[in-house]
Amino acid sequence: MLILLGGFLFFYGVFFHSTTVSARQNGEPVVLAKSESALMKDASVSGVKRDETGKIKQTYEIGEKAPEACST
């Protein structure tokens, strides 16, 4: 039973859970809903960061090419 519950929670987290991310489009602030898997990829290559208020912010503008590799 625990294995089924764990599998369900994993499936939900990977495919359905999303988080709001602040971004910019043409210099104007917008809010996006990003999936957990896309957010993890962006975080691994410095595509997102937390701002002073603790909210997640995208480091590149919408329409720009996202970072492909970690800056370090």
Buried (B, 14 or more C-beta within 10 A) or exposed (E): EEEEEEEEEEEEEEEEEBBEBBBBEEEEEEEBEBBBEBBEBBEEBBBBEEEEEEEBBBBBEEEEEBBEEEEE
